[in-house]
Amino acid sequence: MAEKVVQPTHSQDSSAAQAAEDLNILMPNKTIPIGGENIEVKEYPFMVWLKLKPRCHGLVEDLAEFIDREEDVLTDELLEFFENHFQFMTTLLCESINQHVEFLEQLRDEEMNLLLMTWWVVNKHFFLKSANRLLRAKALKDQPSDGQTSSSNLSATDTVD
């Protein structure tokens, strides 16, 4: 017996595409083939990010300076940035892929680049938000006040009676 095949309508196609996009936002984890395995690069749960954040404050500070440039950031420059901060990156990568440092040590250059870029796609929002907060705080600090300045002619050893 023959079966009638129903072609999806345009609205069904766009609904499916929207659902896929929504799922990608909600679950941004990506699986990539590296080290002879399919490795899932996971977004940090928020509480994990809060534990990692103090350990990578130097990375976030340098990222703020890096993104504050007027020029577009090239992929090669981003990879160089990660390489220059690898003391932070090993911890961050291992946490995201649930592997030990020994796993990272055996990766080839192209595998490590794929891992770094995939990790960035999955977790960049944590770092960019923190870096942008630093830039906003710096901009506020650098703004002149409302014309009200307080100055004191007292030295460090003077006392007020």
Secondary structure, 3 states (H helix, E strand, C coil): CCCCCCCCCHHHHHHHHHHHHHHHHHCCCEEEEECCEEEEECCCCHHHHHHHHHHHHHHHHHHHHHHCCCCCCCHHHHHHHHHHCHHHHHHHHHHHHCCCHHHHHCCCHHHHHHHHHHHHHHHHHHHHHHHHHHHHHHHHHHCCCCCCCCCCCCCCCCCCC
